[in-house]
Every structure is written in C-alpha cells, then in structure tokens.
Amino acid sequence: MAAPTPKLAFVMVGLPARGKTFIARKIARYLSWLGHRTEVYNVGSYRRARLGRHRHEFFDPRNEAGQSARRDVALEALDDMLGFLRTGGDIAIYDATNNTPERRALVRARCAAEGVDVVFVESICDDPVIIESNIRATKARSPDYEGVPEEEAVRDFRQRIAHYASEYQRVAEDEGPFVKIIDVGRKMELYRIEGYLLARVVHFLVNLHVRPRRVWLTRHGESSFNVSGRIGGDAALSEAGRAYASHLASVVRERVGEGVVVWTSTLRRTIETAEALGKPYRAWRALDEIDAGICDGMTYAEIAEQMPNEFERRAVDKFGYRYPRGESYQDVIQRLEPVIFELEREKAPLLIIGHQGVLRALYAYMMDRPPSECPFVSIPLHTILELEPTAYGCEERRIELSPTPVPPPPPSKPSSPPIERMP
C-alpha cells in the first residue's frame, strides 16, 4: 500500500506591504485550480474579526498587551489551519508576517506535531518605490483604515512597518525549506525545494508580477457549427460571426489601443476572429476546444439518440466526463497550465479569443472558482469578459456586443458581474 501524501503548509514571511497576501492568494488559486484542496489563513483577518481595528501603537513590540493579543489570534488561525489539514485539506497557506525565528519555530513545531511539512515563502523588498506603491494601492485602503484620510493612513502604516522591522530577521537555512522572492520576482532564492509539486509552485511564482493590466476573454464569432448546434469541428465563421469579429476589432482599438497582446487557439474560427483585428496573434494548441472525440461534429440531440449512455454519463458528471477518445474538463485544466504561467507573466493588456469550454476553465482560475464549477460558467457568444486582477482578487465586467442598440439591462444582483451592451 502506498504511503499517504504528506500534508503541506506554505508559511508566509516578510514585512507588511511586501505582497505576502497577494502571493498567498495566488498560490492558493493556482493549487485549487489544479484540484488540490487549498485554503489561506490570513492572521490579519482573524485579528480584525476578533479584536477590531488598531493603529500602529498596537503593533509596537513594547506593547505587551498588544503582543499577547496578536499571539492569541495567530495561534487561533494556526489551529484552524491544522484542523483543515487534519479533516481533508491538502495544502494550507499561513499568511502572517512571521518576522522572528521564534514565531516561525513555533509554527514549524506545531505543524511537525501534526505531520505537516512546512515551506517558508519569504517576500523581501527594499525598493522604496515598490513599497510606497503597495502601501498606497492596498494597505492604506484596507479594512484597518476604513474612513481614515489616505495620508493619515499612510503615515500610520509606515509606523506599523517600522515596529515589525525592529524585530525582523530573515529565514535562515537551519529553519528548513524556503523560497525567497526578492523585489517582486527580480530574484529568487531556493533552499531544499524538492518534488514535483514544489517545482511547479516555484515555476508559477517566477512568472508573477504586480503590474496592473486587463485580461479580456471572448469566444470566437459565431461559426456555422454554432448555427447548426454541432460541437467541435473546425468550422468557419458565419455572417454574424464575421460581423462580431469586425465589431470586436473596433472595440479593442477604442478601449485598449495598439498595445494589446492577442492569443487564439489553432482552430479556424478563433483565427478568423483575430485576423479582423489586423494585429499579430499567437495561436496556442493548448487553447483548442475540448476534444469531443467520436462525438465531434454531432449535436447533443444526436448524442442522446445514438449514444444514450454517454449522454447520461455527461449529465451526471459534466466536469469529470471524458468524451470517448476525447477529453474532459479535468484534462483541459491540465493542458492549460503552461497558458496560466504565460498569462501571469504577461504585463501588457491581453485578449484571449477562445472556445467556451477552455474559457470556462481560464475564468475559473482567474475568478478563484472551484474547478468543478467550470462547466456551468456562462460565457455566451459575442460577449467580452473584462477581468482586472487586483491585489486581493479579480474584478469582472461583461461587455455584450449587439448588432443594434438595445435598452440597458435591469440592475444586477450584487453577486452578478455588471454587463455593458455596446452597439
């Protein structure tokens, strides 16, 4: 009998405003998308929930009451993390400053007692421009400073950083495996990083950056197979599809300009859509639609009539179902991994012209949705999904391109992304 896979905890280390939470959430999103049960335990969130908001004096190491209270909430978060790993979780991320060897030793000892492997992920940055940008972009607008004027929040947060810096010691080799990310990826240092999973996480981290940009996802214009309701194939665009390609080109020119990077699949309908832009594009085989195998070119009605067992299997488990001699959504996620690395690396505005199944998988990654929800994401034809990654997530807006002007939609529910219809 094979030995069980060890549980794993990534323990974040570093001063405030060094991007620890950004990195922690990115790692969690990537691993969850690959199918690992992963959770982030952010000590700052625990502190605000249990103790409320505090100014910098609370974080002064000479403030014994503050030190004791912060230690208690840190241990509560650690207990919850270990409980998650004990009851079915695969990987956890402990997101805190962990700025002293003593605090890290405590975390490591508690994890070791539960049979949990620890890898420290330390974010180091001494670039004043990056630090100032991070303070103003995220920390001064964090829940800790709600309702506080920006300059006052910035001053207070700088003093909080100074309190942590007075005790900060970087992770040493005798503390165990670590990854050190220096100046937002300018340099990385690794120590005792072994195994396939950690190698993939390191490769992922190498490609991260914090530069703001937008990612546009859109299906190709309507194809002749869309008109007849057939799946797969390599059909050309319909008349409506060609009109959409032209309309998409004008919207891209208006909203993005010349700097947009364009990716397509290798299939005709995405390439014909991209060619209307008049820009270079990169065709990825990894962006090709789910391979429908022997069902390629059929309608779902034909599949139900000719292969009722397959039709039923797909209805029961749409995410795990694999077409005979074809693929499943799980297979698509695996082949999209190189695309994810390049997507994270790309700094320019990015337009991906793809297919419904593949874009569903990319959307699930960017919006931090469980992979099992992929088959149920709504990505209609002739609609742009404009996604803007932020420090703590991703903002979404949908732009529906219609051939003629339409009245504005009714107000959306709070959980629904806004839709913009364009003539």
N, C-alpha and C positions, 0 to 999 in steps of 0.2 A: 504494500500500500504506500502510495506517495505521501511524503510529508506535507502538511498544510503550508500554504504560502504565508510567510511571516506578515504580520500587520506592520504598517509603516506610518510614521508621523514625520511630516516636514515641520520643523520648528523655526519660525522666522526670527531674525536677529537684526538689530540696527536702530539707529536714532530715529525719532519722528521725522516725517517729511522726506523719507528716503525711498518711498514707493513700496514698502513692505506689503501693505494691504492690496495694492494693485497687483503685485507679483503673486501673492497668496491666492487671490481670486482667479487669476489667470491659470495658475497651476490646477486649481480645483475644477475650473471649467473644462480644461483640456482632458483631465483624467476622467471626469464624469462622462464626457462625450465619448470617450473610448470604452465606457462601460464599467469603470471602477466606482464602487460606492464611496464617494468622497464628500467630506464636509469641512468647512472652515470654522474655527472657533476664535473669534476676534475678542480679545480681552477688553478693548476699549468699549465695545458694545455692551459687554457684561457690566463694566463699570458705570456707564451711563444709566443702564436699566436698574442697577441696584443702588447706586449712590448719587445719581443725578449728575449735574454739570458742575465743573470746578475750574477755577482759574489756576494760574501757574503755581501759586504757593502750595497747593495740594500735592504737587509732584516734587517738591523740594525734598531731597533725601534726609534733611534735618527735621522734617515734619514727621514725627514718629506715628502720630495718629493716621496721617495720610498713607505712610508706608505700610502700616498694618492693614488698613482697609483695602489698599490696592493688592496686597499679597493675598488677602482672602478671596477677592474676586478672581484673581489669576488662578488660584487653586480650584475655585468652582468651575471655571472654564476648562481647566485641565481634567477635572473629574468627569465632566460631561463628555469631553473628547474621548477619554479612555472608555467610558460607558458605551459610546457609539461604536468604537472598535471591538469592544467585548461582545456586542449584540448584533453583529453582522456587517459593520462597516469594514471597508478595505483599507482606506487611506484617509488620514486626517491631517489638517494643517492648523498648527497652533500659532496664531497671529498676535504677537506682542513684541515689545522691544527686546526683552530677554537680554538686557545690556550688560549683565555681570556674569562672571563664571559661576558664582554661587547660585544664581537663579537658573542658569542652564543646567547645572549639575542636579538641581532638584527635579527639573523636568525630565532629564535623562534617567534619573534613578526611578522615578515613578513609572516611566514608560518601560524600562527594563524589567521591573517587577511584574508587568502585565505581558511580557514577551513581545513588546512593540519596538521595532527598530527605529532609530532616530537619525535623521539627516538635517543638519542645520543649514538654513538658507539665509545668508547674511547679505544685506544690501548696504553697500558702502558708497557714500558720495560726499566729496569735499568741494564740489563745484558750486560756488555761491549762486551762479545764475540758475542752475537746475533747482537748487534748494529753494531759492526765492520764488521761482515759478511754481513749484509744488505747494509751497505754503499758501500762495495767493489763489491757486486754482482749486485746491481741495480743502486744506486744513482750516483756513480762515472762514470757510463756508460750511464747516462740519457741524453736526448737531451740538457740539460743545459750545459753539459761538452763535447759536441762533439768536437773531435780534441784536447782535453786538456790531457796532460800526466796524467796517473792514480794517481800518488802520489800527484800531484798538485791539481787534482780534489778532492781527499780525504781530503786534508788539508782545502780547501775552504769550502767543505760541512760541515766539523766539525765546522767551524766558523759560518756557517749559522745555524746549530743546536743550537749553543750557543746563538745566537741572539733570537731565538724563546724561548729557555729555560729561558731567563732572564725575560720573561713576563708570562710564562706558569702557569696556575692554573687548577687543575683537576676539572672535573664536580662534582658539589655538588647536594645533594638531592633536594634542593629548585629550581633547574633548570628543573626538570621534569624527565621522564623515561630515564633510561640509561642501557647500557650493557658495562661493563669494562672487557677487555681482557688483562690479565697480563702475561707478559713473554711468548708470543705466545701460550697461552692456558693453561699454568701451573695452572692458577687460573682464575675464572670469578666472577664478582660481578654484581648482577641484582638489579634494583630498579623499581618498578611499571611496570613490564613487564607482560602484561595481554593479553589474547586472543589466539586463535589457531595459527594464522599466526606468531605472535611474538614468541610463544613457539617453532614452527618449525624452525624459523631462529636461535634461541638460540641453539637448538639441533644440527643444522647444524654447527654453529660456534664452538661448543665444540669439533667437530671432525677435525677441520682444523689444519694443520701443514705446515711448510715451508721447510721441508727436501726434497732435490731433489730426484726424483725417476722416473722410466719409467712405463707406463701402456701399455701393449700390448693387442689389441683386435684382435681376429681372429674367423672366423666361424669354425665350426666343419669340418672335412674332408667330402668330397662328400659322400652322402648317396644314397641308392637305390632309394629313393623318388626323390632326385635331378636328378638322371639319367632319370627317367620317367616323370619329370616335375610336380610332385604332391606336394601339400602344406601340412604342418603339419605332423601328424603321429609321429611314434616313430621308424623309420627305422634304420637298422644297416648301418655301413659304407660300401661303395663299395670297390672294389680293389684299385681304385685310392684314395679313402678316407683313406684307411689304409696306403697307401704309403705316403700320406701327413702327417698323424699322426707321422709316423716314422721320416720323414724329419723335421717336426716341433720340435720333441724332440732333434734332433741333433743341430738344430739352437739355441734352448733355452740353451742347455748345453754350446755351444760355446760363446754365446753373453751375457748370464745372469749368468750362473753358478748355484750353488746349492741354492742360497738364494731366488729364485723366489717363490711367492705365486700363487697358481693356483685355479681359480674358474670356475665352469661349471654350466650348467643347470642340471635338474634331468633327462633329456632325453638321450636315449641310444647313440645317435650319438656324443654328446659332451663328454660323459663319456668315450666312446671307444677312442676318440681322446686324452683325458687326460691320459688314462691308459698307452699309449705309452711312456709318459714322465718318468714313474717309480717314480713319486713323489706323496705325499699326495695331495688331492684336496678337495675343498669344493663345494658341489653341492647345488645350490640355486634354489628353485622352482620359485623365482621371476625372474630368468634368462631364464625360459622356453619361447619358441617362442610364438608369438601372437596366441591366441586360435582362430582357424578358424571356430569353431562352427560346424554347419551342413555341412560346406564346407570342413572339414578336410578330407584329403586323395584324394581330387579331383584335376584335372588340371584346369588352368584358362580357357582353351577351353571348358571343360565340364561345368564350371560355366556359361560361356557365352551362351552355348546352352541350359542348363537346367534351369538356373535362370537369364535370361537376365536383369531383373530389378535390381537385386543385383549387377550384373557385371557393369551396368551403374552407379549405385549409388557409387560404389567404384571408378570408373574412375573420377567422378565429384569431390569427396572429399576424397582422399585417406587417409588423416590424421584423419579426423573425422569419417570415415566409420567404423561401427561395424558389423562384421560378425554375421549373425543370430545365437543366442545362444553363441556368441563368444565375441571377444574383438576388440578394435580399438587401434591405436597408442596412443591416449589420455589415454586409460585405462592402457596401458603398462607403460607409464611415471609415473602414479600414483603408480603402484605396484613396480616400480624400486626405489622409494625414499629411502627405507632402504639400498639398494645397494649403492646408492650415498653417504650416511653417512659413510658406511664402506669403500668405495673407498677413500674418503677424509681422513679417519683415518689411513689407511694402509700406513706404511712407507717403506716396502720392495718393490722391483720390483714386479709388478702384471701382470699376464697373465689371461685374461678372454676368455674362449672358449665358444662361444655362437652361436646365431642364427641371421640371417640377420636383422629382424625387431627390436629385442632387442638391438643389437649392434648399429643400426642406432640411436636409442634413446640415448644410452650412448655416442656415438660420438657427437651428437648434444649438449649434456650437456658439454662435455669436450672442444669442439671447439667453444662454445658460439654461436651456430647456432639456429635460431628460431625453436621452436618445429614443426611448420608446414612444415619445410624442411626435417624432419625425413624420410618420405617415399621415398625421392629422393636421399639420400646419397648412393654413390656407395661403397658397401662392397662385393667384389667378393669372391668366394671360393678360398681357398689355397693362401691367402694373409694375411700378418700381418700388422696391423696398429700400428705403434710405436708412442705413444704420450708422450711427455715430458712436464709436467706442468712447467711454469716459473712464475716469479713474476707478469707478466702482460698478460699472456695468456697461450697458449699451442702450442708447436711445433709438427709438424706431419711429419712422413716419412713412406712410404709404402714399404714393403718387399714382393715381389712376389716370391713364391717358385715354381719353374718349375721342371718337371721330367728330363729335359735335358737342357744343357746350351742354352741360347738364346742371340742374339745380344743386346747391350744396347739400351734403348728406345731413341727416339729423345728428344731434350731439351723440358722441360715442360714450359708452360706458367707460369708467375710469381705467379699467384694465385693458381696453382696446386701444391699439395704436391709431393715431389720427390719420385720416385719409384726405389727400388733396387730389381733386379731379382737375385735370388740365385739358383744355380744348385741343 
